[in-house]
Amino acid sequence: MKRPFVVGIIGGFLGIATALYVIFSSGSSGATLSGVQAALFSSLGLMGAVIANTESRFAGWMLLSSAVWITLSVPLAGTLSLLYLYMPAIIIFAIASVLCFMEPEADEEPLPEEEQEPQA
């Protein structure tokens, strides 16, 4: 298991748990809608984390878009106080996406090592 996978899984489950908390404790339909959208985008982040071992660049874009869309879905509730609840998941998704972009692509060939002559 690579680091982007583990960090992305943590962010995804944290985002879904936060979204479920917001859904079940909300008093308005806007907050419920924001929670549903955050849960959907957190599941997108989970999918990105799962494919991070094989398609690191694409997974990075999925994780980054998940963080951005969760951030954009919160103002639908009409209050920015919910952003404090989602902030840990957003930051973890962003860290996982950076880790994905730092990973070498699977189909890239590693640099050849210099051949050393045997010493007598």
C-alpha positions, -999 to +999 in steps of 0.1 A: +000+000+000+013+034-010+010+066+010-016+082-014-038+052-010-037+052+028-041+090+031-069+091+005-088+063+023-085+082+056-098+114+039-127+096+022-139+079+054-135+111+073-155+131+047-183+105+046-185+104+084-187+142+085-213+143+058-234+117+076-231+138+108-243+169+089-271+151+072-285+136+104-281+167+125-291+193+100-321+215+105-325+228+070-328+213+036-298+233+024-275+217+050-289+183+041-282+189+004-247+200+013-241+169+033-253+146+005-231+164-020-201+161+003-208+124+008-209+119-030-176+138-035-160+119-006-169+087-024-152+101-055-121+107-033-123+071-021-124+059-057-094+080-064-076+065-035-083+030-046-068+036-081-038+055-067-016+025-069-021+020-107-031+054-121-014+079-099-019+110-121-056+103-127-061+095-090-044+128-081-069+147-102-098+128-087-086+135-052-080+172-060-114+176-076-130+159-046-114+184-023-124+214-045-160+202-050-165+196-012-153+231-006-177+245-032-207+225-020-206+238+016-218+274+008-251+258-006-262+255+030-261+292+034-235+292+062-197+288+062-197+273+097-200+239+081-167+244+063-150+239+097-164+204+099-153+195+064-119+211+066-099+181+078-113+159+050-105+186+024-069+190+037-064+153+037-077+149+001-054+177-010-024+161+007-033+127-010-035+144-044-001+160-039+013+126-030-002+112-061+014+138-083+048+132-066+046+094-074+063+083-106+039+071-133+037+033-135+045+031-172+075+054-169+107+035-171+131+040-142+164+058-149+191+033-158+217+029-131+253+033-140+271+001-147+300-005-124+330-024-134+340-053-112+369-045-090+398-069-088 
